[in-house]
Amino acid sequence: MMGWYGAGMGVGSWLAMGVFWLVLLAAVIWLVAQLLPTSQGRAGGRAAQPESPEDILDRRFTLGELDTQTYQAQRAALVAARAGHR
């Protein structure tokens, strides 16, 4: 009863099956890479802009890490430093 399945799959069928699984695997890897956050801070496929010194100072003041006097002194120092570079 050997060979009752016929000749089996031909070379073209094996190649098509291999290509199908490679494409499916690549699609799954791409999808996972798009959904997971990365250390580069990607937001919607674009790299996030680095925080400016003023943004960092504002954030620290908002979080209560700096008191008003320190915040105002450091803010004035940043403004003076920026004016000196122009």
Biopython code that builds the backbone (N, CA, C, O; Angstrom):
import numpy as np
from Bio.PDB.StructureBuilder import StructureBuilder

atoms = [
    (1, "MET", "N", (0.802, -1.187, 0.000)),
    (1, "MET", "CA", (0.000, 0.000, 0.000)),
    (1, "MET", "C", (0.848, 1.256, 0.000)),
    (1, "MET", "O", (0.348, 2.333, 0.323)),
    (2, "MET", "N", (2.069, 1.149, -0.340)),
    (2, "MET", "CA", (2.925, 2.310, -0.366)),
    (2, "MET", "C", (2.533, 3.238, -1.501)),
    (2, "MET", "O", (2.128, 2.797, -2.577)),
    (3, "GLY", "N", (2.660, 4.534, -1.238)),
    (3, "GLY", "CA", (2.399, 5.499, -2.291)),
    (3, "GLY", "C", (0.934, 5.797, -2.508)),
    (3, "GLY", "O", (0.580, 6.393, -3.526)),
    (4, "TRP", "N", (0.076, 5.409, -1.600)),
    (4, "TRP", "CA", (-1.336, 5.678, -1.846)),
    (4, "TRP", "C", (-1.686, 7.141, -1.642)),
    (4, "TRP", "O", (-2.799, 7.562, -1.959)),
    (5, "TYR", "N", (-0.722, 7.944, -1.102)),
    (5, "TYR", "CA", (-0.917, 9.384, -0.988)),
    (5, "TYR", "C", (-0.533, 10.094, -2.276)),
    (5, "TYR", "O", (-0.653, 11.317, -2.358)),
    (6, "GLY", "N", (-0.091, 9.387, -3.247)),
    (6, "GLY", "CA", (0.349, 9.996, -4.488)),
    (6, "GLY", "C", (1.817, 10.384, -4.372)),
    (6, "GLY", "O", (2.574, 9.759, -3.630)),
    (7, "ALA", "N", (2.207, 11.395, -5.093)),
    (7, "ALA", "CA", (3.601, 11.797, -5.139)),
    (7, "ALA", "C", (3.984, 12.706, -3.971)),
    (7, "ALA", "O", (5.162, 13.020, -3.803)),
    (8, "GLY", "N", (3.030, 13.126, -3.174)),
    (8, "GLY", "CA", (3.328, 14.017, -2.063)),
    (8, "GLY", "C", (3.412, 15.462, -2.531)),
    (8, "GLY", "O", (2.983, 15.804, -3.633)),
    (9, "MET", "N", (3.968, 16.293, -1.677)),
    (9, "MET", "CA", (4.083, 17.709, -2.024)),
    (9, "MET", "C", (5.273, 17.916, -2.937)),
    (9, "MET", "O", (6.339, 17.337, -2.729)),
    (10, "GLY", "N", (5.088, 18.731, -3.932)),
    (10, "GLY", "CA", (6.183, 19.045, -4.841)),
    (10, "GLY", "C", (7.080, 20.122, -4.253)),
    (10, "GLY", "O", (6.814, 20.656, -3.176)),
    (11, "VAL", "N", (8.139, 20.429, -4.975)),
    (11, "VAL", "CA", (9.105, 21.432, -4.533)),
    (11, "VAL", "C", (8.442, 22.794, -4.389)),
    (11, "VAL", "O", (8.725, 23.521, -3.437)),
    (12, "GLY", "N", (7.585, 23.140, -5.301)),
    (12, "GLY", "CA", (6.892, 24.437, -5.244)),
    (12, "GLY", "C", (6.025, 24.562, -4.010)),
    (12, "GLY", "O", (5.956, 25.634, -3.408)),
    (13, "SER", "N", (5.370, 23.496, -3.627)),
    (13, "SER", "CA", (4.529, 23.523, -2.429)),
    (13, "SER", "C", (5.375, 23.704, -1.176)),
    (13, "SER", "O", (4.995, 24.454, -0.277)),
    (14, "TRP", "N", (6.516, 23.028, -1.104)),
    (14, "TRP", "CA", (7.408, 23.180, 0.044)),
    (14, "TRP", "C", (7.934, 24.608, 0.124)),
    (14, "TRP", "O", (7.999, 25.178, 1.213)),
    (15, "LEU", "N", (8.305, 25.187, -0.994)),
    (15, "LEU", "CA", (8.796, 26.563, -1.006)),
    (15, "LEU", "C", (7.708, 27.547, -0.581)),
    (15, "LEU", "O", (7.966, 28.467, 0.195)),
    (16, "ALA", "N", (6.507, 27.353, -1.084)),
    (16, "ALA", "CA", (5.392, 28.236, -0.733)),
    (16, "ALA", "C", (5.093, 28.153, 0.760)),
    (16, "ALA", "O", (4.840, 29.175, 1.397)),
    (17, "MET", "N", (5.121, 26.945, 1.325)),
    (17, "MET", "CA", (4.868, 26.774, 2.748)),
    (17, "MET", "C", (5.973, 27.451, 3.563)),
    (17, "MET", "O", (5.682, 28.093, 4.572)),
    (18, "GLY", "N", (7.217, 27.321, 3.151)),
    (18, "GLY", "CA", (8.325, 27.963, 3.853)),
    (18, "GLY", "C", (8.218, 29.479, 3.812)),
    (18, "GLY", "O", (8.417, 30.145, 4.828)),
    (19, "VAL", "N", (7.905, 30.027, 2.641)),
    (19, "VAL", "CA", (7.749, 31.471, 2.505)),
    (19, "VAL", "C", (6.593, 31.966, 3.363)),
    (19, "VAL", "O", (6.703, 33.012, 4.003)),
    (20, "PHE", "N", (5.487, 31.230, 3.383)),
    (20, "PHE", "CA", (4.331, 31.606, 4.194)),
    (20, "PHE", "C", (4.724, 31.734, 5.669)),
    (20, "PHE", "O", (4.381, 32.725, 6.315)),
    (21, "TRP", "N", (5.440, 30.739, 6.206)),
    (21, "TRP", "CA", (5.815, 30.775, 7.620)),
    (21, "TRP", "C", (6.833, 31.861, 7.910)),
    (21, "TRP", "O", (6.794, 32.459, 8.985)),
    (22, "LEU", "N", (7.742, 32.133, 6.989)),
    (22, "LEU", "CA", (8.700, 33.219, 7.188)),
    (22, "LEU", "C", (8.003, 34.579, 7.225)),
    (22, "LEU", "O", (8.326, 35.428, 8.055)),
    (23, "VAL", "N", (7.050, 34.776, 6.324)),
    (23, "VAL", "CA", (6.303, 36.033, 6.294)),
    (23, "VAL", "C", (5.458, 36.175, 7.560)),
    (23, "VAL", "O", (5.387, 37.259, 8.140)),
    (24, "LEU", "N", (4.825, 35.101, 7.983)),
    (24, "LEU", "CA", (4.013, 35.140, 9.195)),
    (24, "LEU", "C", (4.878, 35.450, 10.420)),
    (24, "LEU", "O", (4.486, 36.259, 11.260)),
    (25, "LEU", "N", (6.033, 34.825, 10.528)),
    (25, "LEU", "CA", (6.936, 35.074, 11.648)),
    (25, "LEU", "C", (7.439, 36.517, 11.629)),
    (25, "LEU", "O", (7.495, 37.165, 12.674)),
    (26, "ALA", "N", (7.800, 37.019, 10.471)),
    (26, "ALA", "CA", (8.264, 38.404, 10.353)),
    (26, "ALA", "C", (7.153, 39.378, 10.747)),
    (26, "ALA", "O", (7.423, 40.383, 11.404)),
    (27, "ALA", "N", (5.917, 39.096, 10.360)),
    (27, "ALA", "CA", (4.795, 39.968, 10.715)),
    (27, "ALA", "C", (4.567, 39.982, 12.226)),
    (27, "ALA", "O", (4.290, 41.039, 12.794)),
    (28, "VAL", "N", (4.676, 38.843, 12.874)),
    (28, "VAL", "CA", (4.485, 38.773, 14.322)),
    (28, "VAL", "C", (5.600, 39.545, 15.034)),
    (28, "VAL", "O", (5.327, 40.288, 15.976)),
    (29, "ILE", "N", (6.840, 39.379, 14.600)),
    (29, "ILE", "CA", (7.968, 40.087, 15.212)),
    (29, "ILE", "C", (7.819, 41.597, 15.024)),
    (29, "ILE", "O", (8.067, 42.361, 15.956)),
    (30, "TRP", "N", (7.424, 42.027, 13.847)),
    (30, "TRP", "CA", (7.231, 43.446, 13.576)),
    (30, "TRP", "C", (6.121, 44.019, 14.461)),
    (30, "TRP", "O", (6.264, 45.111, 15.011)),
    (31, "LEU", "N", (5.023, 43.285, 14.595)),
    (31, "LEU", "CA", (3.899, 43.748, 15.403)),
    (31, "LEU", "C", (4.301, 43.878, 16.868)),
    (31, "LEU", "O", (3.961, 44.869, 17.515)),
    (32, "VAL", "N", (5.009, 42.903, 17.392)),
    (32, "VAL", "CA", (5.465, 42.962, 18.782)),
    (32, "VAL", "C", (6.418, 44.140, 18.970)),
    (32, "VAL", "O", (6.330, 44.845, 19.975)),
    (33, "ALA", "N", (7.316, 44.363, 18.030)),
    (33, "ALA", "CA", (8.261, 45.474, 18.133)),
    (33, "ALA", "C", (7.544, 46.819, 18.107)),
    (33, "ALA", "O", (7.997, 47.763, 18.755)),
    (34, "GLN", "N", (6.451, 46.929, 17.385)),
    (34, "GLN", "CA", (5.704, 48.179, 17.317)),
    (34, "GLN", "C", (4.898, 48.433, 18.582)),
    (34, "GLN", "O", (4.675, 49.585, 18.954)),
    (35, "LEU", "N", (4.462, 47.375, 19.241)),
    (35, "LEU", "CA", (3.606, 47.529, 20.417)),
    (35, "LEU", "C", (4.385, 47.712, 21.715)),
    (35, "LEU", "O", (3.858, 48.297, 22.661)),
    (36, "LEU", "N", (5.608, 47.235, 21.785)),
    (36, "LEU", "CA", (6.390, 47.343, 23.008)),
    (36, "LEU", "C", (7.081, 48.693, 23.096)),
    (36, "LEU", "O", (7.593, 49.193, 22.095)),
    (37, "PRO", "N", (7.101, 49.291, 24.290)),
    (37, "PRO", "CA", (7.838, 50.546, 24.442)),
    (37, "PRO", "C", (9.330, 50.276, 24.399)),
    (37, "PRO", "O", (9.789, 49.192, 24.760)),
    (38, "THR", "N", (10.081, 51.274, 23.954)),
    (38, "THR", "CA", (11.527, 51.112, 23.860)),
    (38, "THR", "C", (12.215, 52.101, 24.770)),
    (38, "THR", "O", (11.595, 53.036, 25.277)),
    (39, "SER", "N", (13.481, 51.891, 24.969)),
    (39, "SER", "CA", (14.248, 52.776, 25.838)),
    (39, "SER", "C", (14.534, 54.119, 25.178)),
    (39, "SER", "O", (14.933, 55.057, 25.867)),
    (40, "GLN", "N", (14.349, 54.239, 23.889)),
    (40, "GLN", "CA", (14.589, 55.509, 23.212)),
    (40, "GLN", "C", (13.428, 56.473, 23.379)),
    (40, "GLN", "O", (13.489, 57.599, 22.884)),
    (41, "GLY", "N", (12.381, 56.060, 24.060)),
    (41, "GLY", "CA", (11.251, 56.952, 24.277)),
    (41, "GLY", "C", (10.436, 57.186, 23.027)),
    (41, "GLY", "O", (9.932, 58.288, 22.810)),
    (42, "ARG", "N", (10.303, 56.186, 22.219)),
    (42, "ARG", "CA", (9.548, 56.316, 20.983)),
    (42, "ARG", "C", (8.081, 56.557, 21.287)),
    (42, "ARG", "O", (7.490, 55.852, 22.105)),
    (43, "ALA", "N", (7.501, 57.528, 20.648)),
    (43, "ALA", "CA", (6.085, 57.825, 20.822)),
    (43, "ALA", "C", (5.453, 57.874, 19.437)),
    (43, "ALA", "O", (5.665, 58.831, 18.692)),
    (44, "GLY", "N", (4.695, 56.875, 19.094)),
    (44, "GLY", "CA", (4.054, 56.855, 17.795)),
    (44, "GLY", "C", (5.024, 56.719, 16.652)),
    (44, "GLY", "O", (4.748, 57.201, 15.553)),
    (45, "GLY", "N", (6.145, 56.082, 16.873)),
    (45, "GLY", "CA", (7.114, 55.864, 15.819)),
    (45, "GLY", "C", (8.148, 56.962, 15.686)),
    (45, "GLY", "O", (9.081, 56.831, 14.894)),
    (46, "ARG", "N", (8.006, 58.048, 16.445)),
    (46, "ARG", "CA", (8.976, 59.134, 16.380)),
    (46, "ARG", "C", (9.756, 59.183, 17.684)),
    (46, "ARG", "O", (9.229, 58.852, 18.746)),
    (47, "ALA", "N", (10.993, 59.591, 17.596)),
    (47, "ALA", "CA", (11.813, 59.732, 18.802)),
    (47, "ALA", "C", (11.352, 60.965, 19.569)),
    (47, "ALA", "O", (11.095, 62.014, 18.979)),
    (48, "ALA", "N", (11.252, 60.830, 20.873)),
    (48, "ALA", "CA", (10.824, 61.943, 21.710)),
    (48, "ALA", "C", (11.951, 62.974, 21.801)),
    (48, "ALA", "O", (13.132, 62.627, 21.794)),
    (49, "GLN", "N", (11.563, 64.239, 21.886)),
    (49, "GLN", "CA", (12.537, 65.310, 22.022)),
    (49, "GLN", "C", (13.125, 65.262, 23.431)),
    (49, "GLN", "O", (12.391, 65.029, 24.392)),
    (50, "PRO", "N", (14.431, 65.477, 23.573)),
    (50, "PRO", "CA", (15.010, 65.510, 24.919)),
    (50, "PRO", "C", (14.488, 66.728, 25.686)),
    (50, "PRO", "O", (14.154, 67.755, 25.095)),
    (51, "GLU", "N", (14.425, 66.591, 27.001)),
    (51, "GLU", "CA", (13.939, 67.692, 27.833)),
    (51, "GLU", "C", (14.960, 68.821, 27.861)),
    (51, "GLU", "O", (16.166, 68.589, 27.942)),
    (52, "SER", "N", (14.460, 70.028, 27.792)),
    (52, "SER", "CA", (15.340, 71.192, 27.914)),
    (52, "SER", "C", (15.624, 71.414, 29.402)),
    (52, "SER", "O", (14.887, 70.913, 30.251)),
    (53, "PRO", "N", (16.675, 72.152, 29.722)),
    (53, "PRO", "CA", (16.950, 72.447, 31.137)),
    (53, "PRO", "C", (15.770, 73.142, 31.829)),
    (53, "PRO", "O", (15.501, 72.893, 33.004)),
    (54, "GLU", "N", (15.074, 74.007, 31.097)),
    (54, "GLU", "CA", (13.919, 74.687, 31.678)),
    (54, "GLU", "C", (12.803, 73.692, 31.999)),
    (54, "GLU", "O", (12.152, 73.791, 33.039)),
    (55, "ASP", "N", (12.590, 72.737, 31.099)),
    (55, "ASP", "CA", (11.564, 71.719, 31.342)),
    (55, "ASP", "C", (11.898, 70.878, 32.574)),
    (55, "ASP", "O", (11.018, 70.569, 33.378)),
    (56, "ILE", "N", (13.164, 70.513, 32.717)),
    (56, "ILE", "CA", (13.588, 69.722, 33.874)),
    (56, "ILE", "C", (13.393, 70.532, 35.154)),
    (56, "ILE", "O", (12.904, 70.010, 36.156)),
    (57, "LEU", "N", (13.776, 71.804, 35.117)),
    (57, "LEU", "CA", (13.612, 72.664, 36.285)),
    (57, "LEU", "C", (12.130, 72.824, 36.646)),
    (57, "LEU", "O", (11.764, 72.744, 37.818)),
    (58, "ASP", "N", (11.284, 73.049, 35.641)),
    (58, "ASP", "CA", (9.848, 73.180, 35.883)),
    (58, "ASP", "C", (9.267, 71.901, 36.471)),
    (58, "ASP", "O", (8.460, 71.950, 37.400)),
    (59, "ARG", "N", (9.676, 70.754, 35.930)),
    (59, "ARG", "CA", (9.167, 69.475, 36.429)),
    (59, "ARG", "C", (9.578, 69.256, 37.880)),
    (59, "ARG", "O", (8.763, 68.829, 38.699)),
    (60, "ARG", "N", (10.832, 69.546, 38.201)),
    (60, "ARG", "CA", (11.311, 69.363, 39.576)),
    (60, "ARG", "C", (10.583, 70.302, 40.541)),
    (60, "ARG", "O", (10.291, 69.917, 41.674)),
    (61, "PHE", "N", (10.290, 71.531, 40.101)),
    (61, "PHE", "CA", (9.547, 72.469, 40.944)),
    (61, "PHE", "C", (8.118, 71.982, 41.155)),
    (61, "PHE", "O", (7.586, 72.057, 42.262)),
    (62, "THR", "N", (7.506, 71.486, 40.092)),
    (62, "THR", "CA", (6.140, 70.984, 40.177)),
    (62, "THR", "C", (6.039, 69.785, 41.111)),
    (62, "THR", "O", (5.059, 69.641, 41.842)),
    (63, "LEU", "N", (7.052, 68.927, 41.086)),
    (63, "LEU", "CA", (7.048, 67.742, 41.948)),
    (63, "LEU", "C", (7.415, 68.058, 43.398)),
    (63, "LEU", "O", (7.353, 67.180, 44.259)),
    (64, "GLY", "N", (7.793, 69.302, 43.670)),
    (64, "GLY", "CA", (8.119, 69.693, 45.037)),
    (64, "GLY", "C", (9.557, 69.402, 45.429)),
    (64, "GLY", "O", (9.892, 69.449, 46.612)),
    (65, "GLU", "N", (10.406, 69.105, 44.469)),
    (65, "GLU", "CA", (11.813, 68.847, 44.774)),
    (65, "GLU", "C", (12.577, 70.136, 45.049)),
    (65, "GLU", "O", (13.620, 70.112, 45.702)),
    (66, "LEU", "N", (12.065, 71.258, 44.555)),
    (66, "LEU", "CA", (12.716, 72.556, 44.744)),
    (66, "LEU", "C", (11.749, 73.511, 45.431)),
    (66, "LEU", "O", (10.546, 73.483, 45.172)),
    (67, "ASP", "N", (12.290, 74.363, 46.316)),
    (67, "ASP", "CA", (11.440, 75.396, 46.894)),
    (67, "ASP", "C", (11.417, 76.601, 45.948)),
    (67, "ASP", "O", (12.160, 76.640, 44.968)),
    (68, "THR", "N", (10.581, 77.558, 46.241)),
    (68, "THR", "CA", (10.381, 78.698, 45.346)),
    (68, "THR", "C", (11.663, 79.507, 45.163)),
    (68, "THR", "O", (11.993, 79.909, 44.047)),
    (69, "GLN", "N", (12.376, 79.741, 46.247)),
    (69, "GLN", "CA", (13.593, 80.546, 46.166)),
    (69, "GLN", "C", (14.649, 79.864, 45.285)),
    (69, "GLN", "O", (15.274, 80.520, 44.453)),
    (70, "THR", "N", (14.849, 78.559, 45.463)),
    (70, "THR", "CA", (15.824, 77.820, 44.652)),
    (70, "THR", "C", (15.397, 77.791, 43.193)),
    (70, "THR", "O", (16.220, 77.962, 42.293)),
    (71, "TYR", "N", (14.099, 77.571, 42.962)),
    (71, "TYR", "CA", (13.578, 77.537, 41.593)),
    (71, "TYR", "C", (13.845, 78.861, 40.886)),
    (71, "TYR", "O", (14.342, 78.879, 39.760)),
    (72, "GLN", "N", (13.508, 79.991, 41.560)),
    (72, "GLN", "CA", (13.682, 81.301, 40.937)),
    (72, "GLN", "C", (15.156, 81.602, 40.677)),
    (72, "GLN", "O", (15.496, 82.186, 39.648)),
    (73, "ALA", "N", (16.026, 81.210, 41.596)),
    (73, "ALA", "CA", (17.457, 81.454, 41.408)),
    (73, "ALA", "C", (18.000, 80.642, 40.233)),
    (73, "ALA", "O", (18.763, 81.160, 39.418)),
    (74, "GLN", "N", (17.610, 79.378, 40.148)),
    (74, "GLN", "CA", (18.099, 78.542, 39.053)),
    (74, "GLN", "C", (17.498, 78.965, 37.721)),
    (74, "GLN", "O", (18.164, 78.900, 36.688)),
    (75, "ARG", "N", (16.245, 79.395, 37.743)),
    (75, "ARG", "CA", (15.605, 79.875, 36.511)),
    (75, "ARG", "C", (16.320, 81.129, 36.011)),
    (75, "ARG", "O", (16.562, 81.272, 34.813)),
    (76, "ALA", "N", (16.657, 82.037, 36.928)),
    (76, "ALA", "CA", (17.374, 83.259, 36.540)),
    (76, "ALA", "C", (18.760, 82.917, 36.006)),
    (76, "ALA", "O", (19.229, 83.547, 35.058)),
    (77, "ALA", "N", (19.411, 81.939, 36.596)),
    (77, "ALA", "CA", (20.732, 81.527, 36.112)),
    (77, "ALA", "C", (20.636, 80.941, 34.709)),
    (77, "ALA", "O", (21.503, 81.195, 33.873)),
    (78, "LEU", "N", (19.602, 80.167, 34.444)),
    (78, "LEU", "CA", (19.419, 79.613, 33.089)),
    (78, "LEU", "C", (19.168, 80.715, 32.071)),
    (78, "LEU", "O", (19.721, 80.686, 30.971)),
    (79, "VAL", "N", (18.334, 81.687, 32.433)),
    (79, "VAL", "CA", (18.041, 82.794, 31.511)),
    (79, "VAL", "C", (19.310, 83.599, 31.239)),
    (79, "VAL", "O", (19.578, 83.979, 30.099)),
    (80, "ALA", "N", (20.087, 83.855, 32.287)),
    (80, "ALA", "CA", (21.342, 84.605, 32.108)),
    (80, "ALA", "C", (22.335, 83.837, 31.249)),
    (80, "ALA", "O", (23.035, 84.425, 30.424)),
    (81, "ALA", "N", (22.398, 82.525, 31.440)),
    (81, "ALA", "CA", (23.323, 81.706, 30.660)),
    (81, "ALA", "C", (22.901, 81.678, 29.200)),
    (81, "ALA", "O", (23.749, 81.726, 28.309)),
    (82, "ARG", "N", (21.621, 81.603, 28.949)),
    (82, "ARG", "CA", (21.135, 81.605, 27.558)),
    (82, "ARG", "C", (21.390, 82.950, 26.898)),
    (82, "ARG", "O", (21.746, 83.005, 25.721)),
    (83, "ALA", "N", (21.211, 84.051, 27.654)),
    (83, "ALA", "CA", (21.442, 85.386, 27.098)),
    (83, "ALA", "C", (22.937, 85.590, 26.801)),
    (83, "ALA", "O", (23.290, 86.296, 25.856)),
    (84, "GLY", "N", (23.801, 84.979, 27.598)),
    (84, "GLY", "CA", (25.234, 85.120, 27.379)),
    (84, "GLY", "C", (25.736, 84.380, 26.161)),
    (84, "GLY", "O", (26.782, 84.733, 25.617)),
    (85, "HIS", "N", (25.015, 83.357, 25.717)),
    (85, "HIS", "CA", (25.422, 82.563, 24.558)),
    (85, "HIS", "C", (24.923, 83.150, 23.234)),
    (85, "HIS", "O", (25.287, 82.658, 22.166)),
    (86, "ARG", "N", (24.124, 84.159, 23.295)),
    (86, "ARG", "CA", (23.572, 84.723, 22.056)),
    (86, "ARG", "C", (24.445, 85.772, 21.476)),
    (86, "ARG", "O", (24.118, 86.341, 20.435)),
]
sb = StructureBuilder()
sb.init_structure("model")
sb.init_model(0)
sb.init_chain("A")
sb.init_seg("    ")
for serial, (resi, resn, name, xyz) in enumerate(atoms, 1):
    if name == "N":
        sb.init_residue(resn, " ", resi, " ")
    sb.init_atom(name, np.array(xyz, "f"), 0.0, 1.0, " ", f" {name:<3s}", serial, name[0])
structure = sb.get_structure()
